[in-house]
Amino acid sequence: MNDTPAPDMSAADSAPSLRAYLGLYAAGFVEREQMIATVAGWPFETEEGLDEGHPEPTHQDNTLSVLAAARLLGQVTREDVAEIQHRIDSRPDRPADGPERRP
């Protein structure tokens, strides 16, 4: 585990970034269970302006596509994504039709 303290993501001047959080996890700043619980409870944004040529919205940091990209980049494992999806599906506040299942 990396002994360097994690950057403070609670800055009041900006919203937390899922992309940045997953980067911290990949760098060893966050334990696996904490990452899974945090991402499963993340307030995902609806994806805007999806372009077939660029499937990941580069201007949005809090979408399920960011999680899918982290999987492709090897920042999270297939098992991590499956557990996150299971916990999202189990959330009592999820929409009746469930979140979009891209990861």
N, C-alpha and C positions, 0 to 999 in steps of 0.2 A: 504494500500500500504506500502511496506517495505521502510523505510527511509535510509537504508544502500546504499551507492553509488554502482552502478554496476561496475564490473571489466572492465578495458579498453580492448576492443576487437580489437582495431586498432593497435595492436603491429605489427611493420614492419617485425619481424622475423617469423611470422606464418600467415597462411591463416585463415580467419574467419571460425569458425566451426558452422554449423547449429545445431548440437547436443548441443553445449554449449549455443548457442543463445536461443534455445527452453527451455533449463534448466533455463536460466535467466528469461524467460517469466513465466515459472511455479513457480519460486520463488518470482514473483511479482516485478521484476526489470524493466519490459517492459510493457507498456500499450497494450491492445488487438489490437487496430487499427494499432499501430506502428508495432506490430509483424506480423499482416496479410500483411501489405504493404511490409515489409522487406522480409518475406519469399516468397511472390508471385514474387518478383523481384530477388530472390536468384539465383546465377549462379550454378545450380545443376550439379553435375558430373554424368557421365555415370557409372553405377554400374559394377564393375569388379569382376570376380571370385565368382559369386553367387553359393551358396551351398544350396541344398534343406533342409539340416538339420539345417542350420543357415541362415534364410532368410534375416537378416539384415547384411550388410557387416560391420564387426566390425572395419575394417581398414579404412573405408571411413566415413567422417563426413558430407558430403554435397550431399546426395542422397535423392531421394523421399522416400526410405525405412526408412530413419531416421525420416521423417515426419510421416510415417505410424506407426513407433514404438512409437513416442511421443503420437500419438492418443491412442494406446493400453495401454500406461502407464498412461493415463489420464492427460498428460501435456497440451494437446490441445483438444478441443471438436470436435465432428462431424461437428458442424456448422462452426468452425474455418477452418477445412480442406476443407469443401465445398466452403467457400468464397475464400480461397487460390487457390483452383482448378479453380474456376470461373475467378479469376484475371489472373492466368497463361494462361488459354485458351484465354483471351482477350488481352494478350500481343502482340504487333505488331511484336516482334522479335522472337516469338516462331516458331519452325519448322512447316512446312506445315502439317505434320501428327500429330503434337502436342506432348507433353511430355508423357512418359509412365505414365499410370494412376493407380498407385499402392495404394496411400493413399485412 
